[in-house]
Amino acid sequence: MTENAVVSIQDQIRKELASVRDTVGAPSSNRISTKGKVFNLPNGVVHQGPMQAVILDHRNFNRYDDKPYNAQDPQPPACFAISKAISEMAPHETAPDPQHADCETCPMNKWGSARVGKGKACANRVRIAIAPPDAGSDDEPMMLELPPKAQAGWSKLVNNLEVRGMLPVQVITEISFDEGQQYPLPVLRVVDTHDNLDLFWGLREKAQAMLDQPPAL
């Protein structure tokens, strides 16, 4: 290989490195795992719950996997959509295999499309960005993903606050697990207001950037 060829390749590597964050999902270090019906926080702390938090913002997140989930070899979704407005849900520009022009009329987003049962092939989830009530202005938001069966409770919380002229960022929410379910199903309940709206509003920009990132897996 000539010296010019080596230099050319190095130039191309530098160009690709400059945009690499646009080609992959966000690191998973900011995500909260609920495996085992406990909250496994990004800093390694295991919280048994209930856990109190301020919900900074949210995104609707539709995910279609064209293969059965394999915990030993997790794969990115074939198609996914991220949007705050449900009416604007459509395959993300980085989705490997877009299934339809929009989510509303997508066959994979219809009841009965699942491989087993009467559910949907596409899982309608919600991403919420949270911070502890005692967070500081330099703290990093954490992301918790609500499964499809938590949608009703989430909608109820948001709608009840809207009637009061409030957003989730203005209150402290308790997050626990439904004791009647063997799998981790988060339950959300408003428990109090707080006096730090300026601080939490300031954390929203970081939260929104995190919520808009394509999934790593």
PyMOL CGO cylinders between C-alpha atoms (Angstrom):
from pymol import cmd
from pymol.cgo import CYLINDER

trace = [
    CYLINDER, 0.00, 0.00, 0.00, 1.42, 3.38, -0.97, 0.3, 1, 1, 1, 1, 1, 1,
    CYLINDER, 1.42, 3.38, -0.97, 1.95, 6.22, 1.45, 0.3, 1, 1, 1, 1, 1, 1,
    CYLINDER, 1.95, 6.22, 1.45, -0.71, 8.29, -0.32, 0.3, 1, 1, 1, 1, 1, 1,
    CYLINDER, -0.71, 8.29, -0.32, -3.23, 5.46, 0.06, 0.3, 1, 1, 1, 1, 1, 1,
    CYLINDER, -3.23, 5.46, 0.06, -2.52, 5.23, 3.81, 0.3, 1, 1, 1, 1, 1, 1,
    CYLINDER, -2.52, 5.23, 3.81, -3.00, 9.01, 4.20, 0.3, 1, 1, 1, 1, 1, 1,
    CYLINDER, -3.00, 9.01, 4.20, -6.26, 8.83, 2.22, 0.3, 1, 1, 1, 1, 1, 1,
    CYLINDER, -6.26, 8.83, 2.22, -7.62, 6.06, 4.45, 0.3, 1, 1, 1, 1, 1, 1,
    CYLINDER, -7.62, 6.06, 4.45, -6.65, 7.97, 7.59, 0.3, 1, 1, 1, 1, 1, 1,
    CYLINDER, -6.65, 7.97, 7.59, -8.50, 11.01, 6.27, 0.3, 1, 1, 1, 1, 1, 1,
    CYLINDER, -8.50, 11.01, 6.27, -11.60, 8.91, 5.68, 0.3, 1, 1, 1, 1, 1, 1,
    CYLINDER, -11.60, 8.91, 5.68, -11.35, 7.43, 9.19, 0.3, 1, 1, 1, 1, 1, 1,
    CYLINDER, -11.35, 7.43, 9.19, -11.18, 10.91, 10.71, 0.3, 1, 1, 1, 1, 1, 1,
    CYLINDER, -11.18, 10.91, 10.71, -14.25, 11.99, 8.72, 0.3, 1, 1, 1, 1, 1, 1,
    CYLINDER, -14.25, 11.99, 8.72, -16.23, 8.94, 9.82, 0.3, 1, 1, 1, 1, 1, 1,
    CYLINDER, -16.23, 8.94, 9.82, -15.18, 9.34, 13.45, 0.3, 1, 1, 1, 1, 1, 1,
    CYLINDER, -15.18, 9.34, 13.45, -16.48, 12.91, 13.34, 0.3, 1, 1, 1, 1, 1, 1,
    CYLINDER, -16.48, 12.91, 13.34, -19.97, 11.63, 12.57, 0.3, 1, 1, 1, 1, 1, 1,
    CYLINDER, -19.97, 11.63, 12.57, -19.93, 8.25, 14.31, 0.3, 1, 1, 1, 1, 1, 1,
    CYLINDER, -19.93, 8.25, 14.31, -22.35, 9.37, 17.02, 0.3, 1, 1, 1, 1, 1, 1,
    CYLINDER, -22.35, 9.37, 17.02, -24.96, 9.93, 14.31, 0.3, 1, 1, 1, 1, 1, 1,
    CYLINDER, -24.96, 9.93, 14.31, -24.68, 6.33, 13.11, 0.3, 1, 1, 1, 1, 1, 1,
    CYLINDER, -24.68, 6.33, 13.11, -25.18, 4.43, 16.37, 0.3, 1, 1, 1, 1, 1, 1,
    CYLINDER, -25.18, 4.43, 16.37, -27.46, 4.58, 19.35, 0.3, 1, 1, 1, 1, 1, 1,
    CYLINDER, -27.46, 4.58, 19.35, -26.69, 6.28, 22.61, 0.3, 1, 1, 1, 1, 1, 1,
    CYLINDER, -26.69, 6.28, 22.61, -24.59, 4.43, 25.18, 0.3, 1, 1, 1, 1, 1, 1,
    CYLINDER, -24.59, 4.43, 25.18, -26.75, 2.37, 27.49, 0.3, 1, 1, 1, 1, 1, 1,
    CYLINDER, -26.75, 2.37, 27.49, -25.09, 3.76, 30.63, 0.3, 1, 1, 1, 1, 1, 1,
    CYLINDER, -25.09, 3.76, 30.63, -27.92, 6.26, 31.23, 0.3, 1, 1, 1, 1, 1, 1,
    CYLINDER, -27.92, 6.26, 31.23, -30.63, 3.60, 31.14, 0.3, 1, 1, 1, 1, 1, 1,
    CYLINDER, -30.63, 3.60, 31.14, -32.42, 2.11, 34.13, 0.3, 1, 1, 1, 1, 1, 1,
    CYLINDER, -32.42, 2.11, 34.13, -32.93, -1.64, 33.95, 0.3, 1, 1, 1, 1, 1, 1,
    CYLINDER, -32.93, -1.64, 33.95, -35.95, -3.18, 35.70, 0.3, 1, 1, 1, 1, 1, 1,
    CYLINDER, -35.95, -3.18, 35.70, -34.73, -6.75, 35.49, 0.3, 1, 1, 1, 1, 1, 1,
    CYLINDER, -34.73, -6.75, 35.49, -35.77, -8.75, 38.54, 0.3, 1, 1, 1, 1, 1, 1,
    CYLINDER, -35.77, -8.75, 38.54, -38.42, -6.15, 39.48, 0.3, 1, 1, 1, 1, 1, 1,
    CYLINDER, -38.42, -6.15, 39.48, -35.81, -3.82, 40.93, 0.3, 1, 1, 1, 1, 1, 1,
    CYLINDER, -35.81, -3.82, 40.93, -34.42, -0.55, 39.58, 0.3, 1, 1, 1, 1, 1, 1,
    CYLINDER, -34.42, -0.55, 39.58, -30.84, -1.08, 38.45, 0.3, 1, 1, 1, 1, 1, 1,
    CYLINDER, -30.84, -1.08, 38.45, -29.53, 2.48, 38.20, 0.3, 1, 1, 1, 1, 1, 1,
    CYLINDER, -29.53, 2.48, 38.20, -26.74, 3.57, 35.82, 0.3, 1, 1, 1, 1, 1, 1,
    CYLINDER, -26.74, 3.57, 35.82, -24.36, 4.20, 38.74, 0.3, 1, 1, 1, 1, 1, 1,
    CYLINDER, -24.36, 4.20, 38.74, -24.62, 0.56, 39.86, 0.3, 1, 1, 1, 1, 1, 1,
    CYLINDER, -24.62, 0.56, 39.86, -27.06, 1.19, 42.72, 0.3, 1, 1, 1, 1, 1, 1,
    CYLINDER, -27.06, 1.19, 42.72, -29.92, -1.30, 42.99, 0.3, 1, 1, 1, 1, 1, 1,
    CYLINDER, -29.92, -1.30, 42.99, -33.12, 0.37, 44.22, 0.3, 1, 1, 1, 1, 1, 1,
    CYLINDER, -33.12, 0.37, 44.22, -35.83, -1.97, 45.45, 0.3, 1, 1, 1, 1, 1, 1,
    CYLINDER, -35.83, -1.97, 45.45, -38.54, 0.66, 44.98, 0.3, 1, 1, 1, 1, 1, 1,
    CYLINDER, -38.54, 0.66, 44.98, -40.78, 2.49, 45.26, 0.3, 1, 1, 1, 1, 1, 1,
    CYLINDER, -40.78, 2.49, 45.26, -38.55, 5.18, 43.78, 0.3, 1, 1, 1, 1, 1, 1,
    CYLINDER, -38.55, 5.18, 43.78, -39.33, 8.88, 43.69, 0.3, 1, 1, 1, 1, 1, 1,
    CYLINDER, -39.33, 8.88, 43.69, -38.34, 10.96, 40.67, 0.3, 1, 1, 1, 1, 1, 1,
    CYLINDER, -38.34, 10.96, 40.67, -39.14, 14.02, 38.60, 0.3, 1, 1, 1, 1, 1, 1,
    CYLINDER, -39.14, 14.02, 38.60, -40.12, 13.17, 35.02, 0.3, 1, 1, 1, 1, 1, 1,
    CYLINDER, -40.12, 13.17, 35.02, -38.29, 15.71, 32.87, 0.3, 1, 1, 1, 1, 1, 1,
    CYLINDER, -38.29, 15.71, 32.87, -39.79, 14.77, 29.51, 0.3, 1, 1, 1, 1, 1, 1,
    CYLINDER, -39.79, 14.77, 29.51, -40.92, 11.79, 27.45, 0.3, 1, 1, 1, 1, 1, 1,
    CYLINDER, -40.92, 11.79, 27.45, -41.02, 10.32, 23.97, 0.3, 1, 1, 1, 1, 1, 1,
    CYLINDER, -41.02, 10.32, 23.97, -43.30, 7.73, 22.43, 0.3, 1, 1, 1, 1, 1, 1,
    CYLINDER, -43.30, 7.73, 22.43, -41.18, 4.87, 21.18, 0.3, 1, 1, 1, 1, 1, 1,
    CYLINDER, -41.18, 4.87, 21.18, -42.46, 2.19, 18.80, 0.3, 1, 1, 1, 1, 1, 1,
    CYLINDER, -42.46, 2.19, 18.80, -40.23, -0.83, 18.26, 0.3, 1, 1, 1, 1, 1, 1,
    CYLINDER, -40.23, -0.83, 18.26, -40.66, -3.65, 15.76, 0.3, 1, 1, 1, 1, 1, 1,
    CYLINDER, -40.66, -3.65, 15.76, -38.38, -6.68, 16.05, 0.3, 1, 1, 1, 1, 1, 1,
    CYLINDER, -38.38, -6.68, 16.05, -38.45, -9.03, 13.10, 0.3, 1, 1, 1, 1, 1, 1,
    CYLINDER, -38.45, -9.03, 13.10, -36.88, -11.84, 15.14, 0.3, 1, 1, 1, 1, 1, 1,
    CYLINDER, -36.88, -11.84, 15.14, -37.77, -13.31, 18.55, 0.3, 1, 1, 1, 1, 1, 1,
    CYLINDER, -37.77, -13.31, 18.55, -35.83, -11.69, 21.41, 0.3, 1, 1, 1, 1, 1, 1,
    CYLINDER, -35.83, -11.69, 21.41, -32.67, -13.54, 22.40, 0.3, 1, 1, 1, 1, 1, 1,
    CYLINDER, -32.67, -13.54, 22.40, -31.17, -12.38, 25.69, 0.3, 1, 1, 1, 1, 1, 1,
    CYLINDER, -31.17, -12.38, 25.69, -27.85, -14.02, 24.76, 0.3, 1, 1, 1, 1, 1, 1,
    CYLINDER, -27.85, -14.02, 24.76, -27.67, -12.16, 21.46, 0.3, 1, 1, 1, 1, 1, 1,
    CYLINDER, -27.67, -12.16, 21.46, -29.79, -8.99, 21.55, 0.3, 1, 1, 1, 1, 1, 1,
    CYLINDER, -29.79, -8.99, 21.55, -30.29, -7.27, 18.21, 0.3, 1, 1, 1, 1, 1, 1,
    CYLINDER, -30.29, -7.27, 18.21, -31.35, -3.75, 17.22, 0.3, 1, 1, 1, 1, 1, 1,
    CYLINDER, -31.35, -3.75, 17.22, -34.96, -3.41, 16.06, 0.3, 1, 1, 1, 1, 1, 1,
    CYLINDER, -34.96, -3.41, 16.06, -35.74, -3.77, 12.37, 0.3, 1, 1, 1, 1, 1, 1,
    CYLINDER, -35.74, -3.77, 12.37, -37.93, -0.68, 12.54, 0.3, 1, 1, 1, 1, 1, 1,
    CYLINDER, -37.93, -0.68, 12.54, -38.55, 1.95, 15.19, 0.3, 1, 1, 1, 1, 1, 1,
    CYLINDER, -38.55, 1.95, 15.19, -40.08, 5.38, 15.64, 0.3, 1, 1, 1, 1, 1, 1,
    CYLINDER, -40.08, 5.38, 15.64, -39.45, 8.13, 18.19, 0.3, 1, 1, 1, 1, 1, 1,
    CYLINDER, -39.45, 8.13, 18.19, -41.69, 11.16, 18.65, 0.3, 1, 1, 1, 1, 1, 1,
    CYLINDER, -41.69, 11.16, 18.65, -43.38, 13.17, 21.35, 0.3, 1, 1, 1, 1, 1, 1,
    CYLINDER, -43.38, 13.17, 21.35, -46.52, 13.51, 19.22, 0.3, 1, 1, 1, 1, 1, 1,
    CYLINDER, -46.52, 13.51, 19.22, -48.27, 10.21, 18.54, 0.3, 1, 1, 1, 1, 1, 1,
    CYLINDER, -48.27, 10.21, 18.54, -49.72, 11.63, 15.32, 0.3, 1, 1, 1, 1, 1, 1,
    CYLINDER, -49.72, 11.63, 15.32, -46.18, 12.18, 13.98, 0.3, 1, 1, 1, 1, 1, 1,
    CYLINDER, -46.18, 12.18, 13.98, -44.89, 8.65, 14.62, 0.3, 1, 1, 1, 1, 1, 1,
    CYLINDER, -44.89, 8.65, 14.62, -43.08, 7.30, 11.55, 0.3, 1, 1, 1, 1, 1, 1,
    CYLINDER, -43.08, 7.30, 11.55, -40.02, 5.10, 10.95, 0.3, 1, 1, 1, 1, 1, 1,
    CYLINDER, -40.02, 5.10, 10.95, -36.84, 6.80, 12.11, 0.3, 1, 1, 1, 1, 1, 1,
    CYLINDER, -36.84, 6.80, 12.11, -34.41, 7.78, 9.36, 0.3, 1, 1, 1, 1, 1, 1,
    CYLINDER, -34.41, 7.78, 9.36, -31.88, 5.28, 10.75, 0.3, 1, 1, 1, 1, 1, 1,
    CYLINDER, -31.88, 5.28, 10.75, -34.32, 2.35, 11.01, 0.3, 1, 1, 1, 1, 1, 1,
    CYLINDER, -34.32, 2.35, 11.01, -32.73, -0.64, 9.20, 0.3, 1, 1, 1, 1, 1, 1,
    CYLINDER, -32.73, -0.64, 9.20, -35.95, -1.93, 7.66, 0.3, 1, 1, 1, 1, 1, 1,
    CYLINDER, -35.95, -1.93, 7.66, -38.85, 0.58, 7.69, 0.3, 1, 1, 1, 1, 1, 1,
    CYLINDER, -38.85, 0.58, 7.69, -42.16, -1.26, 7.62, 0.3, 1, 1, 1, 1, 1, 1,
    CYLINDER, -42.16, -1.26, 7.62, -44.48, 1.51, 6.44, 0.3, 1, 1, 1, 1, 1, 1,
    CYLINDER, -44.48, 1.51, 6.44, -44.68, 5.22, 5.73, 0.3, 1, 1, 1, 1, 1, 1,
    CYLINDER, -44.68, 5.22, 5.73, -46.19, 5.97, 9.15, 0.3, 1, 1, 1, 1, 1, 1,
    CYLINDER, -46.19, 5.97, 9.15, -47.04, 4.13, 12.34, 0.3, 1, 1, 1, 1, 1, 1,
    CYLINDER, -47.04, 4.13, 12.34, -50.75, 4.90, 12.40, 0.3, 1, 1, 1, 1, 1, 1,
    CYLINDER, -50.75, 4.90, 12.40, -51.54, 2.80, 9.32, 0.3, 1, 1, 1, 1, 1, 1,
    CYLINDER, -51.54, 2.80, 9.32, -48.65, 0.32, 9.60, 0.3, 1, 1, 1, 1, 1, 1,
    CYLINDER, -48.65, 0.32, 9.60, -49.79, -3.34, 9.48, 0.3, 1, 1, 1, 1, 1, 1,
    CYLINDER, -49.79, -3.34, 9.48, -47.26, -4.19, 12.21, 0.3, 1, 1, 1, 1, 1, 1,
    CYLINDER, -47.26, -4.19, 12.21, -48.94, -1.66, 14.50, 0.3, 1, 1, 1, 1, 1, 1,
    CYLINDER, -48.94, -1.66, 14.50, -52.35, -3.33, 14.29, 0.3, 1, 1, 1, 1, 1, 1,
    CYLINDER, -52.35, -3.33, 14.29, -53.90, -5.55, 16.95, 0.3, 1, 1, 1, 1, 1, 1,
    CYLINDER, -53.90, -5.55, 16.95, -53.54, -9.19, 15.95, 0.3, 1, 1, 1, 1, 1, 1,
    CYLINDER, -53.54, -9.19, 15.95, -50.26, -8.70, 14.10, 0.3, 1, 1, 1, 1, 1, 1,
    CYLINDER, -50.26, -8.70, 14.10, -48.13, -10.28, 16.85, 0.3, 1, 1, 1, 1, 1, 1,
    CYLINDER, -48.13, -10.28, 16.85, -46.53, -13.67, 16.24, 0.3, 1, 1, 1, 1, 1, 1,
    CYLINDER, -46.53, -13.67, 16.24, -48.40, -15.06, 19.23, 0.3, 1, 1, 1, 1, 1, 1,
    CYLINDER, -48.40, -15.06, 19.23, -51.69, -13.85, 20.68, 0.3, 1, 1, 1, 1, 1, 1,
    CYLINDER, -51.69, -13.85, 20.68, -53.83, -10.86, 19.75, 0.3, 1, 1, 1, 1, 1, 1,
    CYLINDER, -53.83, -10.86, 19.75, -51.31, -8.12, 20.42, 0.3, 1, 1, 1, 1, 1, 1,
    CYLINDER, -51.31, -8.12, 20.42, -49.25, -5.93, 18.10, 0.3, 1, 1, 1, 1, 1, 1,
    CYLINDER, -49.25, -5.93, 18.10, -46.05, -6.97, 16.35, 0.3, 1, 1, 1, 1, 1, 1,
    CYLINDER, -46.05, -6.97, 16.35, -44.77, -3.46, 17.06, 0.3, 1, 1, 1, 1, 1, 1,
    CYLINDER, -44.77, -3.46, 17.06, -44.36, -2.67, 20.75, 0.3, 1, 1, 1, 1, 1, 1,
    CYLINDER, -44.36, -2.67, 20.75, -45.72, 0.77, 21.69, 0.3, 1, 1, 1, 1, 1, 1,
    CYLINDER, -45.72, 0.77, 21.69, -43.51, 1.96, 24.52, 0.3, 1, 1, 1, 1, 1, 1,
    CYLINDER, -43.51, 1.96, 24.52, -42.80, 5.26, 26.26, 0.3, 1, 1, 1, 1, 1, 1,
    CYLINDER, -42.80, 5.26, 26.26, -39.37, 6.58, 27.16, 0.3, 1, 1, 1, 1, 1, 1,
    CYLINDER, -39.37, 6.58, 27.16, -39.29, 8.84, 30.20, 0.3, 1, 1, 1, 1, 1, 1,
    CYLINDER, -39.29, 8.84, 30.20, -36.28, 10.86, 31.32, 0.3, 1, 1, 1, 1, 1, 1,
    CYLINDER, -36.28, 10.86, 31.32, -36.10, 11.20, 35.08, 0.3, 1, 1, 1, 1, 1, 1,
    CYLINDER, -36.10, 11.20, 35.08, -33.98, 12.79, 37.78, 0.3, 1, 1, 1, 1, 1, 1,
    CYLINDER, -33.98, 12.79, 37.78, -34.07, 12.30, 41.56, 0.3, 1, 1, 1, 1, 1, 1,
    CYLINDER, -34.07, 12.30, 41.56, -35.95, 14.98, 43.54, 0.3, 1, 1, 1, 1, 1, 1,
    CYLINDER, -35.95, 14.98, 43.54, -32.64, 16.09, 45.09, 0.3, 1, 1, 1, 1, 1, 1,
    CYLINDER, -32.64, 16.09, 45.09, -30.81, 16.34, 41.75, 0.3, 1, 1, 1, 1, 1, 1,
    CYLINDER, -30.81, 16.34, 41.75, -28.29, 19.07, 41.05, 0.3, 1, 1, 1, 1, 1, 1,
    CYLINDER, -28.29, 19.07, 41.05, -27.90, 21.15, 37.91, 0.3, 1, 1, 1, 1, 1, 1,
    CYLINDER, -27.90, 21.15, 37.91, -24.90, 19.08, 36.78, 0.3, 1, 1, 1, 1, 1, 1,
    CYLINDER, -24.90, 19.08, 36.78, -26.60, 15.71, 37.18, 0.3, 1, 1, 1, 1, 1, 1,
    CYLINDER, -26.60, 15.71, 37.18, -27.27, 13.52, 34.17, 0.3, 1, 1, 1, 1, 1, 1,
    CYLINDER, -27.27, 13.52, 34.17, -30.88, 12.45, 33.46, 0.3, 1, 1, 1, 1, 1, 1,
    CYLINDER, -30.88, 12.45, 33.46, -31.68, 8.74, 33.45, 0.3, 1, 1, 1, 1, 1, 1,
    CYLINDER, -31.68, 8.74, 33.45, -33.98, 6.96, 31.02, 0.3, 1, 1, 1, 1, 1, 1,
    CYLINDER, -33.98, 6.96, 31.02, -36.66, 4.46, 31.96, 0.3, 1, 1, 1, 1, 1, 1,
    CYLINDER, -36.66, 4.46, 31.96, -38.62, 2.64, 29.28, 0.3, 1, 1, 1, 1, 1, 1,
    CYLINDER, -38.62, 2.64, 29.28, -42.27, 1.92, 30.02, 0.3, 1, 1, 1, 1, 1, 1,
    CYLINDER, -42.27, 1.92, 30.02, -43.59, -1.28, 28.39, 0.3, 1, 1, 1, 1, 1, 1,
    CYLINDER, -43.59, -1.28, 28.39, -46.88, -1.33, 26.42, 0.3, 1, 1, 1, 1, 1, 1,
    CYLINDER, -46.88, -1.33, 26.42, -48.95, -2.45, 29.41, 0.3, 1, 1, 1, 1, 1, 1,
    CYLINDER, -48.95, -2.45, 29.41, -47.82, 0.64, 31.36, 0.3, 1, 1, 1, 1, 1, 1,
    CYLINDER, -47.82, 0.64, 31.36, -49.28, 2.96, 28.73, 0.3, 1, 1, 1, 1, 1, 1,
    CYLINDER, -49.28, 2.96, 28.73, -52.69, 3.28, 30.38, 0.3, 1, 1, 1, 1, 1, 1,
    CYLINDER, -52.69, 3.28, 30.38, -51.20, 4.33, 33.71, 0.3, 1, 1, 1, 1, 1, 1,
    CYLINDER, -51.20, 4.33, 33.71, -48.86, 6.79, 32.02, 0.3, 1, 1, 1, 1, 1, 1,
    CYLINDER, -48.86, 6.79, 32.02, -51.68, 8.37, 30.02, 0.3, 1, 1, 1, 1, 1, 1,
    CYLINDER, -51.68, 8.37, 30.02, -53.81, 8.68, 33.15, 0.3, 1, 1, 1, 1, 1, 1,
    CYLINDER, -53.81, 8.68, 33.15, -51.01, 10.45, 35.03, 0.3, 1, 1, 1, 1, 1, 1,
    CYLINDER, -51.01, 10.45, 35.03, -50.37, 12.94, 32.21, 0.3, 1, 1, 1, 1, 1, 1,
    CYLINDER, -50.37, 12.94, 32.21, -54.06, 13.62, 31.62, 0.3, 1, 1, 1, 1, 1, 1,
    CYLINDER, -54.06, 13.62, 31.62, -54.80, 14.14, 35.32, 0.3, 1, 1, 1, 1, 1, 1,
    CYLINDER, -54.80, 14.14, 35.32, -51.96, 16.65, 35.53, 0.3, 1, 1, 1, 1, 1, 1,
    CYLINDER, -51.96, 16.65, 35.53, -53.11, 18.42, 32.35, 0.3, 1, 1, 1, 1, 1, 1,
    CYLINDER, -53.11, 18.42, 32.35, -56.52, 19.01, 33.95, 0.3, 1, 1, 1, 1, 1, 1,
    CYLINDER, -56.52, 19.01, 33.95, -54.68, 20.76, 36.79, 0.3, 1, 1, 1, 1, 1, 1,
    CYLINDER, -54.68, 20.76, 36.79, -52.65, 22.84, 34.31, 0.3, 1, 1, 1, 1, 1, 1,
    CYLINDER, -52.65, 22.84, 34.31, -49.44, 20.99, 35.11, 0.3, 1, 1, 1, 1, 1, 1,
    CYLINDER, -49.44, 20.99, 35.11, -46.75, 18.92, 33.40, 0.3, 1, 1, 1, 1, 1, 1,
    CYLINDER, -46.75, 18.92, 33.40, -44.97, 15.90, 34.92, 0.3, 1, 1, 1, 1, 1, 1,
    CYLINDER, -44.97, 15.90, 34.92, -41.81, 18.00, 35.37, 0.3, 1, 1, 1, 1, 1, 1,
    CYLINDER, -41.81, 18.00, 35.37, -43.66, 20.06, 38.00, 0.3, 1, 1, 1, 1, 1, 1,
    CYLINDER, -43.66, 20.06, 38.00, -44.32, 17.17, 40.38, 0.3, 1, 1, 1, 1, 1, 1,
    CYLINDER, -44.32, 17.17, 40.38, -42.61, 14.30, 42.16, 0.3, 1, 1, 1, 1, 1, 1,
    CYLINDER, -42.61, 14.30, 42.16, -43.72, 10.92, 40.88, 0.3, 1, 1, 1, 1, 1, 1,
    CYLINDER, -43.72, 10.92, 40.88, -43.43, 7.63, 42.72, 0.3, 1, 1, 1, 1, 1, 1,
    CYLINDER, -43.43, 7.63, 42.72, -42.47, 4.69, 40.52, 0.3, 1, 1, 1, 1, 1, 1,
    CYLINDER, -42.47, 4.69, 40.52, -43.08, 1.18, 41.80, 0.3, 1, 1, 1, 1, 1, 1,
    CYLINDER, -43.08, 1.18, 41.80, -43.91, -2.24, 40.37, 0.3, 1, 1, 1, 1, 1, 1,
    CYLINDER, -43.91, -2.24, 40.37, -47.30, -3.88, 40.01, 0.3, 1, 1, 1, 1, 1, 1,
    CYLINDER, -47.30, -3.88, 40.01, -47.23, -6.57, 42.70, 0.3, 1, 1, 1, 1, 1, 1,
    CYLINDER, -47.23, -6.57, 42.70, -49.85, -8.55, 40.81, 0.3, 1, 1, 1, 1, 1, 1,
    CYLINDER, -49.85, -8.55, 40.81, -47.50, -9.16, 37.87, 0.3, 1, 1, 1, 1, 1, 1,
    CYLINDER, -47.50, -9.16, 37.87, -44.53, -11.49, 37.82, 0.3, 1, 1, 1, 1, 1, 1,
    CYLINDER, -44.53, -11.49, 37.82, -42.75, -9.38, 35.22, 0.3, 1, 1, 1, 1, 1, 1,
    CYLINDER, -42.75, -9.38, 35.22, -41.61, -5.79, 35.96, 0.3, 1, 1, 1, 1, 1, 1,
    CYLINDER, -41.61, -5.79, 35.96, -44.58, -3.54, 35.17, 0.3, 1, 1, 1, 1, 1, 1,
    CYLINDER, -44.58, -3.54, 35.17, -43.91, 0.03, 36.39, 0.3, 1, 1, 1, 1, 1, 1,
    CYLINDER, -43.91, 0.03, 36.39, -46.71, 1.88, 38.17, 0.3, 1, 1, 1, 1, 1, 1,
    CYLINDER, -46.71, 1.88, 38.17, -46.58, 5.70, 38.37, 0.3, 1, 1, 1, 1, 1, 1,
    CYLINDER, -46.58, 5.70, 38.37, -48.25, 7.87, 41.01, 0.3, 1, 1, 1, 1, 1, 1,
    CYLINDER, -48.25, 7.87, 41.01, -47.92, 11.59, 41.73, 0.3, 1, 1, 1, 1, 1, 1,
    CYLINDER, -47.92, 11.59, 41.73, -47.00, 12.08, 45.38, 0.3, 1, 1, 1, 1, 1, 1,
    CYLINDER, -47.00, 12.08, 45.38, -46.04, 15.75, 45.76, 0.3, 1, 1, 1, 1, 1, 1,
    CYLINDER, -46.04, 15.75, 45.76, -45.05, 19.02, 44.11, 0.3, 1, 1, 1, 1, 1, 1,
    CYLINDER, -45.05, 19.02, 44.11, -41.60, 20.60, 44.36, 0.3, 1, 1, 1, 1, 1, 1,
    CYLINDER, -41.60, 20.60, 44.36, -40.05, 24.08, 44.40, 0.3, 1, 1, 1, 1, 1, 1,
    CYLINDER, -40.05, 24.08, 44.40, -37.18, 23.43, 41.96, 0.3, 1, 1, 1, 1, 1, 1,
    CYLINDER, -37.18, 23.43, 41.96, -38.84, 23.92, 38.58, 0.3, 1, 1, 1, 1, 1, 1,
    CYLINDER, -38.84, 23.92, 38.58, -35.99, 26.11, 37.31, 0.3, 1, 1, 1, 1, 1, 1,
    CYLINDER, -35.99, 26.11, 37.31, -33.46, 23.35, 38.02, 0.3, 1, 1, 1, 1, 1, 1,
    CYLINDER, -33.46, 23.35, 38.02, -35.49, 20.54, 36.45, 0.3, 1, 1, 1, 1, 1, 1,
    CYLINDER, -35.49, 20.54, 36.45, -36.48, 22.66, 33.47, 0.3, 1, 1, 1, 1, 1, 1,
    CYLINDER, -36.48, 22.66, 33.47, -32.79, 23.27, 32.90, 0.3, 1, 1, 1, 1, 1, 1,
    CYLINDER, -32.79, 23.27, 32.90, -32.14, 19.52, 32.82, 0.3, 1, 1, 1, 1, 1, 1,
    CYLINDER, -32.14, 19.52, 32.82, -34.72, 19.02, 30.06, 0.3, 1, 1, 1, 1, 1, 1,
    CYLINDER, -34.72, 19.02, 30.06, -32.34, 19.88, 27.23, 0.3, 1, 1, 1, 1, 1, 1,
    CYLINDER, -32.34, 19.88, 27.23, -30.01, 17.04, 28.19, 0.3, 1, 1, 1, 1, 1, 1,
    CYLINDER, -30.01, 17.04, 28.19, -33.01, 14.79, 28.71, 0.3, 1, 1, 1, 1, 1, 1,
    CYLINDER, -33.01, 14.79, 28.71, -34.46, 15.54, 25.27, 0.3, 1, 1, 1, 1, 1, 1,
    CYLINDER, -34.46, 15.54, 25.27, -31.19, 14.77, 23.51, 0.3, 1, 1, 1, 1, 1, 1,
    CYLINDER, -31.19, 14.77, 23.51, -31.07, 11.44, 25.30, 0.3, 1, 1, 1, 1, 1, 1,
    CYLINDER, -31.07, 11.44, 25.30, -34.71, 10.57, 24.54, 0.3, 1, 1, 1, 1, 1, 1,
    CYLINDER, -34.71, 10.57, 24.54, -34.28, 11.28, 20.83, 0.3, 1, 1, 1, 1, 1, 1,
    CYLINDER, -34.28, 11.28, 20.83, -31.35, 8.91, 20.38, 0.3, 1, 1, 1, 1, 1, 1,
    CYLINDER, -31.35, 8.91, 20.38, -31.89, 5.74, 18.30, 0.3, 1, 1, 1, 1, 1, 1,
    CYLINDER, -31.89, 5.74, 18.30, -31.74, 2.52, 20.34, 0.3, 1, 1, 1, 1, 1, 1,
    CYLINDER, -31.74, 2.52, 20.34, -28.37, 0.83, 20.65, 0.3, 1, 1, 1, 1, 1, 1,
    CYLINDER, -28.37, 0.83, 20.65, -30.08, -2.54, 21.10, 0.3, 1, 1, 1, 1, 1, 1,
]
cmd.load_cgo(trace, "trace")
